[in-house]
């Protein structure tokens, strides 16, 4: 009998960090249940190194033999798998299908309800675009956006791995009921309650930021870009490392931002309604814990207009000079 690979593809902002951290914290529990969360392809807390290996078409016989050597079923998890092209998925499937059964796990979070989280995640990793600019191309052509029209990705996964091997988690329903982790690991035969998530606050976290902090980091990223530094999370990390040194400046900036706050309604967009019909129609038997969602929420952001306030640009530049002190600028 073949070993099974559970391929967890995310997407971003659907609890992947929680699941990956739980997998690390409960490796012994997983192994007791015939599941390996391997070090192979491992980077940070997920199997992100597999992404470039697939893109280079470089999965080797040695890679396959290492996976088989554990003798267990295998969980491979990376939210970056979601960026694969159809050709990447086809290559990954053809590389693994001879030796493994492959089950794909995809968490469906309603598109417009995760827009703010996706934008904030980009800012955390060096992104410079304001919120509305970040989603401009997605919103003017929603039918061509894999981010918003999630049926596009599900159809590709079903085509290459088989519809019967696709497991869709209703993220919104599961997160609301606190069942995301238990249902995820239940797919692998692990009973509810076996997975201990009490250590989730230790070490790796991916906490949400308040709108003011997000905007400060975005502006600092812009200055790093102008300094020709590579886009990464380093500016944010430096900001947090030196945050105590710039508290007075931060408060002045927050006072200015208070006058330029935007509120955007999300939820029940056209693309949400379309996916709410099409995904259950096409994949009703593949969705776990489905519950219709039609609620709305307000997204609070800081308008870039705050930078036109007197001293605003000077305050941000002063913060940047302090937190990036000692960093080699081009």
N, C-alpha and C positions, 0 to 999 in steps of 0.2 A: 504494500500500500504506500502511495506517495505521501510525503509530508505536505502539510498545507502552509502556504504563506498568506498571512493576513496583511494586505497592503492598505495601510491607512493613509489616505491622500489629503486629509484636511477637510475643507480648505482653511485658509487663514481665518482667525477669529471665530472658531467653532470649538473651542476647548481643547485644541491640540496640545498646548503646553501642560494643561492639567492632566491629560491622558498620558503624555510622555513622562511627566514627573511621577505619576502613579505607577507607570511601568518600571521605572528605575527603582522606586521605593519598595516595590513588591516583586522583585525578580524571583525570590525564592517561592513565593506563592504561585507565580506564573509557571515556574519550572515544575512545581508539584502538580500543576494542571496540564503538563505536557506542552508548555509554551515557552519559547526562548525569545528574549528581547536582546538580540546579539550586539556585541561591540563592533562587528563588521559593518562598514559603511557609516560608523557612528561619528557624530560631530555635535558637540554641545549636549543636547538631550534627545536628539532624534537621528534618523538615518539620512542626514542631508547630503553626505558625500556621494550617495548613490545617484544623485541628480546629475552631476557632471559626468559620472561614469556612463550613465545611460546616454547622455547627449554626445559623448565621444564614441558611442557604440563600442564600449570597452569592457563589457562584462566577460570575464575569462572563465575557463574551465576550473581554474583554481578557486575563483569566487564561488562557483556553484558547489564545488566539493567542500569548501569551508562551511557553507550554509547547511549542507547535508550532514556534516560531521557531528552536529549536536544531537541528531537523532530525534529532535522534537519538532513540533510545529513552530512556526516563526512569525513574529510580529515585526513588521517594518513600518515605521511611522515617520513621515515628514510632510508638513504642509506645503513644502516646495514641490512635491510631486504634482500638485495641481497645475503647475506651469508647464508640464509636458505638452508637447504637440501630439497630434494623433499618431504621427510617425514614431515618436518616442514611446508611446504606450504600446504600439505594435512591436517595436523592438524588444521592450521589456518583457512582454508576454511571450514572444518567440524564444527569448533567452531562457525563460524559466519553465515553460509549460511541459517540457520533456520530463523534468525531475520533480515538479511540484504541482499540486492543485493550488490555484490562486483565488482568494476571496478579496474583493475590494470593499473597503468601508469608506463611505462618504457622508459627511454631516451636512445636512441641508438647513441653513439658516436663511430666513427671508432676506432678499437682496437689499432692499432699502434700509432695513433695520440694522444691517451691519456696515453701512456705508461710512459712518463716522469712525467706527472701530478700525476699518481698513485704512482710512486716511491717517488716523492717529498712529497706526503701526508704521506707515511709511515715514512719518515725521520722526518717530523713534529711531529710524535707521537712516536718517540724513535727508529725508525729503524736504523740499522747499516750497511746494505748491500750497496755496491757500485751499481750503476745503472745496469750494465750488469749482475751482480750476481743476482740481484733482479728478473730478468725476465728469468733466465737461464732455469728453468724447464718448463716455459710456452713456450719458443721458441723452445726447442728441442722436445716437444710433443704438438704442437699447437692444434691438434685435440682433446686433452683431457683437454684443458685449458678453464674453464668457463670465465676467464677474456678476452681471445682473441676470442674464438669461441662462440659468444654471442647467436647463435641459440640454444645452449644447454639450456641456462636459459629461453629463450623465449618459447621453447617447453615445459619445465616443467610448466611454468606459464599458458600456454594455456591448458595443460592437466588438471590442478587442478582447475583453475578458469573459464575455458571456453574460447575458441578462440575469441568468440564474445565479451568478457569482457576485452580483452587486447587492450590497446591503446599504440602505439609505437610512441614516438616523435623523429623525425630526429634532433638530437641535433646539428649536424654540420650545417645543413641548417638554423635552427631556430636561433642559436647563431650568425651566419654570418649576418642574416637579423634583428637581435635585436628583435625577436618575441617569444623567449622562454617563457617568463612569460605570455604574452597575450594568447598564444595558450594553455599553460598548464591550466590556469584558465578558458579559453574558453570551455574546456571539461566539466566544471561544470556549464556552462550557464552564466558565467560572461563576460560581454561585454568588448572588448578592451578599454583600457583607464581608466577603473574603478579602477584598481590596481595601487596604487602609489608606485613607487620604488625609490622615491627621497631620502629616508632615508637609502638606502643600505649602504652608507659609515659610518653610525653611528653604534657604538657598534660592533656587531659580523661581522667579515670579514674573508675570507679565501683566502687572496691574495697570488699570486705566489711569490716565492723567486728567486733571481738571483742565478746562479750556484755556485758562490763562497760562499754565505751565506749558501746554502744548504749543501755544502761540509763541511763547518765549523761545522754546527750543527750535521751532520752525525758523524764527528770525536769526537765531545763532547759526543754524544750518546754512542760511543764505550767505552769511558772512564767511563761513568756512568754504562755501562754493566759490565766492569771490576771491578767497585766498588760495584757490586751486587745490584745496585738500580733497582727497577722494571721498565720495559719499559713503558714509558709514554711521554707525552708532557712536563713534568716538566723541563727537561734540556733545551729545547728550550725556555720555558717561563723565566727561570732564566737568560738565555743568553740575551734576550731582556730587561729584567729588569736591567741588569748591563752593557748593551752594551756601554754606554758612558764611563765606567771605563776601557774599553779594546780597545778603538778605535785605539790607536797606534799599539797594537799587531795585530789587525785585518788588518790594512794596510800592515804590514810586511807580513802577511800570504797571502793577496791578491797579493802582488808583487811576491811571490814564485809561486802561482798558475798560474800566467800569462804564465809561461813557460810550463805548463802541462795541456793544454786544449784539450778535445776530441770533435769531431763533428760526430754525428750519424744521418743518414738519416732515417726518418720514413714516413709512408704513402705508399700506394700501395704495401704493403707486400702481400705474398700469402694469409694469413688469411684475410686480408682486401678485396682482390678480391673475395675470396670465400664467405665471408659474404655479400658483395655487390651484389652477385648473389642470394644467398640462402634466405636472409631475405626478399627482395622484392618479390621473387618468392613465398614464403610461406605465407607472411603476407602483401601483397600489399594493401589490403583493410583495414588493421589495422594501417598503418603508416600515420602519419600526416606530411605534408609539405616535402615529400620525394624529395630529389635532389641528383643525383649520385655524388659521391666524388672520385676523383682519384689524388688529388694533394699530393705533398710531402712537408716535412719541415725538417729543420736541428735542431737536438737536441744538445745543447751545454752542456757538463758536464766537471767536473774537474777530470782528471785521478788521481787515488790513488798514482801514482808515485810521485806526488808532496811531499809526506811525506818523500821521500828519500833525499830531498834537505837539505843542512846543516841548522840546528836549527829548522826545520819544526816541529818536534815532541815536541821540547822544547816550541815553541811558543803556540802550541795547549794546552799543559799541563798547561802553565801559564794562558791562558785564562780560562781553566777549573777551576783551583784553585781559581781564582777571582770570577767567576760567580756562583760557587757552594759553596762559603764560607758560613759556617753556616749550610750547609745541612749535616744531619747525614749520614755518609758513613759507610758501614759495613767493 
